[in-house]
Amino acid sequence: MSGPGPGKKLIGKANVYIHEKGKSGARITHVDIELDELNKIVLPGEATYVQGKEGGVFIGLKKEMIARAEKELE
């Protein structure tokens, strides 16, 4: 985990859950990251990719998501 630094903007503190298959409507076990601010970048229903990294995960963004993220930095 690299923490705060130039070019990084904190967008909030997320609630992160392991959501177990068969409970609360989950069809498969997965990780939920719940943070309203993320929906300004990744819209509901859009797909992206995640890669593990030291101390957490990296969420890759598609071109249209990058444009929305960069708009949030203005």
MOPAC internal coordinates of N, CA, C and O (Angstrom, degrees):
PM7 1SCF
backbone

  N    0.0000 0     0.00 0     0.00 0    0    0    0
  C    1.4411 1     0.00 0     0.00 0    1    0    0
  C    1.5261 1   108.45 1     0.00 0    2    1    0
  O    1.2310 1   120.74 1   -52.64 1    3    2    1
  N    1.3287 1   116.20 1   127.36 1    3    2    1
  C    1.4607 1   118.08 1  -176.76 1    5    3    2
  C    1.5230 1   112.99 1   -95.85 1    6    5    3
  O    1.2310 1   118.88 1   163.06 1    7    6    5
  N    1.3284 1   119.74 1   -16.94 1    7    6    5
  C    1.4620 1   121.83 1   176.57 1    9    7    6
  C    1.5172 1   113.38 1    72.91 1   10    9    7
  O    1.2310 1   120.73 1    14.81 1   11   10    9
  N    1.3434 1   116.21 1  -165.19 1   11   10    9
  C    1.4544 1   121.16 1  -177.50 1   13   11   10
  C    1.5239 1   112.19 1   -62.87 1   14   13   11
  O    1.2310 1   120.72 1   -25.38 1   15   14   13
  N    1.3341 1   116.23 1   154.62 1   15   14   13
  C    1.4535 1   119.74 1   177.29 1   17   15   14
  C    1.5105 1   110.99 1   179.52 1   18   17   15
  O    1.2310 1   120.42 1    -6.52 1   19   18   17
  N    1.3325 1   116.81 1   173.48 1   19   18   17
  C    1.4535 1   121.34 1   178.28 1   21   19   18
  C    1.5305 1   110.76 1   -56.73 1   22   21   19
  O    1.2310 1   120.89 1   -43.35 1   23   22   21
  N    1.3336 1   115.90 1   136.65 1   23   22   21
  C    1.4567 1   120.55 1   179.41 1   25   23   22
  C    1.5119 1   114.24 1    82.72 1   26   25   23
  O    1.2310 1   119.68 1  -174.97 1   27   26   25
  N    1.3406 1   118.21 1     5.03 1   27   26   25
  C    1.4640 1   121.76 1   179.06 1   29   27   26
  C    1.5230 1   109.39 1  -114.82 1   30   29   27
  O    1.2310 1   120.82 1   -45.55 1   31   30   29
  N    1.3326 1   116.04 1   134.45 1   31   30   29
  C    1.4704 1   121.29 1   178.27 1   33   31   30
  C    1.5187 1   107.94 1  -122.90 1   34   33   31
  O    1.2310 1   120.23 1   -58.62 1   35   34   33
  N    1.3166 1   117.16 1   121.38 1   35   34   33
  C    1.4606 1   121.80 1   177.03 1   37   35   34
  C    1.5223 1   108.38 1   -71.27 1   38   37   35
  O    1.2310 1   119.92 1   -53.60 1   39   38   37
  N    1.3335 1   117.75 1   126.40 1   39   38   37
  C    1.4673 1   120.31 1  -178.36 1   41   39   38
  C    1.5189 1   112.42 1  -107.82 1   42   41   39
  O    1.2310 1   119.27 1   179.65 1   43   42   41
  N    1.2906 1   119.00 1    -0.35 1   43   42   41
  C    1.4554 1   121.17 1   176.67 1   45   43   42
  C    1.5114 1   111.78 1   142.34 1   46   45   43
  O    1.2310 1   121.80 1     0.32 1   47   46   45
  N    1.3153 1   114.16 1  -179.68 1   47   46   45
  C    1.4674 1   120.98 1   176.76 1   49   47   46
  C    1.5139 1   107.67 1  -109.85 1   50   49   47
  O    1.2310 1   120.84 1   -57.99 1   51   50   49
  N    1.3083 1   116.00 1   122.01 1   51   50   49
  C    1.4620 1   121.68 1  -175.21 1   53   51   50
  C    1.5205 1   111.58 1   -91.31 1   54   53   51
  O    1.2310 1   121.57 1   -28.57 1   55   54   53
  N    1.3207 1   114.60 1   151.43 1   55   54   53
  C    1.4602 1   121.21 1   166.70 1   57   55   54
  C    1.5208 1   106.16 1   -91.67 1   58   57   55
  O    1.2310 1   120.59 1   -52.37 1   59   58   57
  N    1.3266 1   116.48 1   127.63 1   59   58   57
  C    1.4570 1   121.84 1  -177.15 1   61   59   58
  C    1.5204 1   108.39 1  -122.32 1   62   61   59
  O    1.2310 1   121.04 1   -51.78 1   63   62   61
  N    1.3414 1   115.62 1   128.22 1   63   62   61
  C    1.4596 1   121.34 1  -175.75 1   65   63   62
  C    1.5257 1   110.83 1  -131.75 1   66   65   63
  O    1.2310 1   120.48 1   -33.27 1   67   66   65
  N    1.3309 1   116.69 1   146.73 1   67   66   65
  C    1.4547 1   121.19 1   162.43 1   69   67   66
  C    1.5188 1   104.74 1   -89.85 1   70   69   67
  O    1.2310 1   120.69 1   -62.08 1   71   70   69
  N    1.3191 1   116.28 1   117.92 1   71   70   69
  C    1.4685 1   122.92 1  -175.30 1   73   71   70
  C    1.5317 1   107.66 1  -101.67 1   74   73   71
  O    1.2310 1   120.65 1   -68.24 1   75   74   73
  N    1.3014 1   116.36 1   111.76 1   75   74   73
  C    1.4611 1   123.21 1  -172.36 1   77   75   74
  C    1.5313 1   112.54 1   -78.71 1   78   77   75
  O    1.2310 1   121.24 1   -44.80 1   79   78   77
  N    1.3241 1   115.24 1   135.20 1   79   78   77
  C    1.4629 1   122.25 1   177.59 1   81   79   78
  C    1.5245 1   110.32 1   -52.47 1   82   81   79
  O    1.2310 1   121.17 1   -45.05 1   83   82   81
  N    1.3350 1   115.36 1   134.95 1   83   82   81
  C    1.4510 1   121.29 1   175.93 1   85   83   82
  C    1.5170 1   115.04 1    85.79 1   86   85   83
  O    1.2310 1   120.25 1   177.10 1   87   86   85
  N    1.3291 1   117.12 1    -2.90 1   87   86   85
  C    1.4632 1   120.55 1   179.81 1   89   87   86
  C    1.5199 1   109.56 1  -121.44 1   90   89   87
  O    1.2310 1   120.92 1   -40.58 1   91   90   89
  N    1.3218 1   115.85 1   139.42 1   91   90   89
  C    1.4685 1   122.44 1  -179.43 1   93   91   90
  C    1.5272 1   111.56 1    53.51 1   94   93   91
  O    1.2310 1   120.29 1  -144.54 1   95   94   93
  N    1.3260 1   117.05 1    35.46 1   95   94   93
  C    1.4645 1   122.05 1   173.99 1   97   95   94
  C    1.5216 1   116.08 1    82.67 1   98   97   95
  O    1.2310 1   119.23 1  -173.04 1   99   98   97
  N    1.3389 1   119.08 1     6.96 1   99   98   97
  C    1.4634 1   120.85 1  -178.95 1  101   99   98
  C    1.5238 1   111.06 1   -76.34 1  102  101   99
  O    1.2310 1   120.55 1   -52.88 1  103  102  101
  N    1.3450 1   116.56 1   127.12 1  103  102  101
  C    1.4721 1   121.11 1   176.39 1  105  103  102
  C    1.5199 1   111.70 1   -85.56 1  106  105  103
  O    1.2310 1   120.50 1   153.64 1  107  106  105
  N    1.3342 1   116.64 1   -26.36 1  107  106  105
  C    1.4648 1   122.38 1   173.89 1  109  107  106
  C    1.5297 1   107.36 1  -138.28 1  110  109  107
  O    1.2310 1   120.23 1   -23.50 1  111  110  109
  N    1.3146 1   117.17 1   156.50 1  111  110  109
  C    1.4611 1   119.99 1   174.71 1  113  111  110
  C    1.5264 1   108.03 1   -72.66 1  114  113  111
  O    1.2310 1   120.88 1   -45.94 1  115  114  113
  N    1.3231 1   115.93 1   134.06 1  115  114  113
  C    1.4623 1   121.04 1  -176.79 1  117  115  114
  C    1.5269 1   109.85 1  -154.60 1  118  117  115
  O    1.2310 1   120.81 1    -5.96 1  119  118  117
  N    1.3115 1   116.05 1   174.04 1  119  118  117
  C    1.4617 1   122.02 1   176.66 1  121  119  118
  C    1.5254 1   108.04 1  -103.74 1  122  121  119
  O    1.2310 1   120.49 1   -51.90 1  123  122  121
  N    1.3241 1   116.67 1   128.10 1  123  122  121
  C    1.4654 1   123.19 1   174.30 1  125  123  122
  C    1.5232 1   108.61 1  -101.89 1  126  125  123
  O    1.2310 1   120.64 1   -51.27 1  127  126  125
  N    1.3315 1   116.38 1   128.73 1  127  126  125
  C    1.4616 1   122.13 1   171.07 1  129  127  126
  C    1.5153 1   104.96 1  -112.94 1  130  129  127
  O    1.2310 1   120.54 1   -69.70 1  131  130  129
  N    1.3187 1   116.58 1   110.30 1  131  130  129
  C    1.4608 1   121.15 1  -175.09 1  133  131  130
  C    1.5302 1   109.90 1  -106.30 1  134  133  131
  O    1.2310 1   121.37 1   -67.44 1  135  134  133
  N    1.3355 1   114.98 1   112.56 1  135  134  133
  C    1.4568 1   122.93 1  -179.99 1  137  135  134
  C    1.5268 1   107.26 1  -160.14 1  138  137  135
  O    1.2310 1   120.29 1   -69.00 1  139  138  137
  N    1.3283 1   117.06 1   111.00 1  139  138  137
  C    1.4661 1   121.36 1  -176.47 1  141  139  138
  C    1.5254 1   112.98 1   -52.30 1  142  141  139
  O    1.2310 1   120.07 1   142.86 1  143  142  141
  N    1.3291 1   117.48 1   -37.14 1  143  142  141
  C    1.4588 1   121.02 1  -177.78 1  145  143  142
  C    1.5251 1   112.28 1   -60.80 1  146  145  143
  O    1.2310 1   119.46 1   152.70 1  147  146  145
  N    1.3335 1   118.63 1   -27.30 1  147  146  145
  C    1.4653 1   121.10 1   178.74 1  149  147  146
  C    1.5233 1   112.00 1   -64.25 1  150  149  147
  O    1.2310 1   120.17 1   151.00 1  151  150  149
  N    1.3453 1   117.28 1   -29.00 1  151  150  149
  C    1.4582 1   120.28 1  -179.45 1  153  151  150
  C    1.5237 1   113.04 1   -72.94 1  154  153  151
  O    1.2310 1   119.75 1   172.84 1  155  154  153
  N    1.3271 1   118.07 1    -7.16 1  155  154  153
  C    1.4591 1   120.93 1   171.81 1  157  155  154
  C    1.5215 1   110.06 1   -79.01 1  158  157  155
  O    1.2310 1   120.54 1   161.39 1  159  158  157
  N    1.3379 1   116.58 1   -18.61 1  159  158  157
  C    1.4650 1   122.71 1  -177.64 1  161  159  158
  C    1.5246 1   110.94 1  -107.84 1  162  161  159
  O    1.2310 1   120.40 1   127.04 1  163  162  161
  N    1.3233 1   116.84 1   -52.96 1  163  162  161
  C    1.4659 1   122.81 1   177.89 1  165  163  162
  C    1.5260 1   106.52 1  -108.14 1  166  165  163
  O    1.2310 1   120.67 1   -71.03 1  167  166  165
  N    1.3225 1   116.33 1   108.97 1  167  166  165
  C    1.4612 1   120.84 1  -176.51 1  169  167  166
  C    1.5260 1   110.62 1   -73.41 1  170  169  167
  O    1.2310 1   120.05 1   -28.64 1  171  170  169
  N    1.3404 1   117.51 1   151.36 1  171  170  169
  C    1.4671 1   119.77 1   177.16 1  173  171  170
  C    1.5248 1   110.84 1   -53.48 1  174  173  171
  O    1.2310 1   120.64 1   -48.44 1  175  174  173
  N    1.3144 1   116.38 1   131.56 1  175  174  173
  C    1.4634 1   122.46 1  -179.96 1  177  175  174
  C    1.5155 1   114.77 1    93.18 1  178  177  175
  O    1.2310 1   119.54 1   164.04 1  179  178  177
  N    1.3384 1   118.49 1   -15.96 1  179  178  177
  C    1.4663 1   120.84 1   178.37 1  181  179  178
  C    1.5305 1   109.62 1   -77.29 1  182  181  179
  O    1.2310 1   121.11 1   -31.43 1  183  182  181
  N    1.3200 1   115.49 1   148.57 1  183  182  181
  C    1.4655 1   120.86 1   178.49 1  185  183  182
  C    1.5237 1   109.97 1  -111.10 1  186  185  183
  O    1.2310 1   120.94 1   -33.95 1  187  186  185
  N    1.3091 1   115.81 1   146.05 1  187  186  185
  C    1.4513 1   122.96 1   175.90 1  189  187  186
  C    1.5258 1   107.43 1  -142.77 1  190  189  187
  O    1.2310 1   119.09 1    18.12 1  191  190  189
  N    1.3160 1   119.34 1  -161.88 1  191  190  189
  C    1.4635 1   120.23 1   178.21 1  193  191  190
  C    1.5207 1   110.41 1  -133.36 1  194  193  191
  O    1.2310 1   121.71 1   -22.26 1  195  194  193
  N    1.3130 1   114.33 1   157.74 1  195  194  193
  C    1.4602 1   121.39 1  -179.63 1  197  195  194
  C    1.5173 1   108.60 1  -129.13 1  198  197  195
  O    1.2310 1   120.80 1   -39.44 1  199  198  197
  N    1.3117 1   116.07 1   140.56 1  199  198  197
  C    1.4600 1   121.70 1   175.93 1  201  199  198
  C    1.5126 1   108.11 1  -129.98 1  202  201  199
  O    1.2310 1   120.54 1   -41.67 1  203  202  201
  N    1.3136 1   116.56 1   138.33 1  203  202  201
  C    1.4563 1   120.19 1   176.22 1  205  203  202
  C    1.5170 1   110.90 1   -69.75 1  206  205  203
  O    1.2310 1   121.12 1   -32.86 1  207  206  205
  N    1.3336 1   115.47 1   147.14 1  207  206  205
  C    1.4671 1   121.57 1   174.04 1  209  207  206
  C    1.5195 1   107.48 1  -144.57 1  210  209  207
  O    1.2310 1   120.35 1   -13.49 1  211  210  209
  N    1.3102 1   116.94 1   166.51 1  211  210  209
  C    1.4586 1   120.86 1   178.04 1  213  211  210
  C    1.5256 1   109.39 1   -55.08 1  214  213  211
  O    1.2310 1   120.08 1   -56.89 1  215  214  213
  N    1.3202 1   117.45 1   123.11 1  215  214  213
  C    1.4494 1   122.22 1   176.10 1  217  215  214
  C    1.5161 1   115.79 1    83.05 1  218  217  215
  O    1.2310 1   119.16 1  -175.98 1  219  218  217
  N    1.3271 1   119.20 1     4.02 1  219  218  217
  C    1.4645 1   119.30 1  -179.78 1  221  219  218
  C    1.5140 1   113.16 1   166.21 1  222  221  219
  O    1.2310 1   121.27 1    36.95 1  223  222  221
  N    1.3206 1   115.18 1  -143.05 1  223  222  221
  C    1.4605 1   121.30 1  -179.86 1  225  223  222
  C    1.5220 1   109.85 1  -136.24 1  226  225  223
  O    1.2310 1   120.96 1   -21.23 1  227  226  225
  N    1.3118 1   115.78 1   158.77 1  227  226  225
  C    1.4546 1   125.48 1   176.48 1  229  227  226
  C    1.5174 1   106.26 1  -113.22 1  230  229  227
  O    1.2310 1   119.73 1   -53.01 1  231  230  229
  N    1.3354 1   118.13 1   126.99 1  231  230  229
  C    1.4592 1   121.81 1   176.97 1  233  231  230
  C    1.5262 1   107.66 1  -104.36 1  234  233  231
  O    1.2310 1   120.89 1   -67.57 1  235  234  233
  N    1.3246 1   115.91 1   112.43 1  235  234  233
  C    1.4605 1   120.89 1   178.79 1  237  235  234
  C    1.5206 1   110.30 1   -76.45 1  238  237  235
  O    1.2310 1   120.43 1   -35.27 1  239  238  237
  N    1.3283 1   116.78 1   144.73 1  239  238  237
  C    1.4569 1   121.60 1  -178.07 1  241  239  238
  C    1.5273 1   111.11 1  -116.68 1  242  241  239
  O    1.2310 1   120.87 1   -36.28 1  243  242  241
  N    1.3346 1   115.93 1   143.72 1  243  242  241
  C    1.4635 1   122.33 1   173.36 1  245  243  242
  C    1.5278 1   108.32 1   -82.56 1  246  245  243
  O    1.2310 1   120.63 1   -12.85 1  247  246  245
  N    1.3487 1   116.40 1   167.15 1  247  246  245
  C    1.4731 1   121.15 1  -173.71 1  249  247  246
  C    1.5251 1   113.39 1   -51.22 1  250  249  247
  O    1.2310 1   120.04 1   132.55 1  251  250  249
  N    1.3317 1   117.52 1   -47.45 1  251  250  249
  C    1.4619 1   119.82 1  -177.83 1  253  251  250
  C    1.5233 1   111.60 1   -67.06 1  254  253  251
  O    1.2310 1   120.39 1   148.66 1  255  254  253
  N    1.3343 1   116.86 1   -31.34 1  255  254  253
  C    1.4610 1   121.10 1   176.89 1  257  255  254
  C    1.5255 1   110.20 1   -71.00 1  258  257  255
  O    1.2310 1   120.55 1   141.21 1  259  258  257
  N    1.3254 1   116.55 1   -38.79 1  259  258  257
  C    1.4646 1   121.26 1   177.65 1  261  259  258
  C    1.5223 1   109.88 1   -61.13 1  262  261  259
  O    1.2310 1   120.33 1   137.17 1  263  262  261
  N    1.3306 1   116.97 1   -42.83 1  263  262  261
  C    1.4694 1   120.67 1   179.13 1  265  263  262
  C    1.5250 1   110.57 1   -60.50 1  266  265  263
  O    1.2310 1   120.21 1   137.13 1  267  266  265
  N    1.3370 1   117.20 1   -42.87 1  267  266  265
  C    1.4649 1   120.21 1   178.86 1  269  267  266
  C    1.5344 1   110.75 1   -66.68 1  270  269  267
  O    1.2310 1   120.13 1   140.13 1  271  270  269
  N    1.3352 1   117.35 1   -39.87 1  271  270  269
  C    1.4664 1   121.11 1   179.33 1  273  271  270
  C    1.5251 1   110.54 1   -63.95 1  274  273  271
  O    1.2310 1   120.57 1   136.82 1  275  274  273
  N    1.3264 1   116.51 1   -43.18 1  275  274  273
  C    1.4646 1   120.22 1  -179.39 1  277  275  274
  C    1.5323 1   110.76 1   -66.95 1  278  277  275
  O    1.2310 1   120.15 1   147.68 1  279  278  277
  N    1.3348 1   117.32 1   -32.32 1  279  278  277
  C    1.4627 1   120.51 1   176.12 1  281  279  278
  C    1.5331 1   110.52 1   -64.51 1  282  281  279
  O    1.2310 1   120.32 1   144.69 1  283  282  281
  N    1.3420 1   116.99 1   -35.31 1  283  282  281
  C    1.4666 1   121.72 1   178.04 1  285  283  282
  C    1.5277 1   111.08 1   -65.45 1  286  285  283
  O    1.2310 1   119.90 1   156.59 1  287  286  285
  N    1.3298 1   117.79 1   -23.41 1  287  286  285
  C    1.4652 1   122.09 1  -179.05 1  289  287  286
  C    1.5266 1   111.94 1   -81.06 1  290  289  287
  O    1.2310 1   120.17 1   162.27 1  291  290  289
  N    1.3281 1   117.29 1   -17.73 1  291  290  289
  C    1.4753 1   120.50 1  -178.10 1  293  291  290
  C    1.5081 1   112.10 1   -68.09 1  294  293  291
  O    1.2310 1   120.10 1   180.00 1  295  294  293

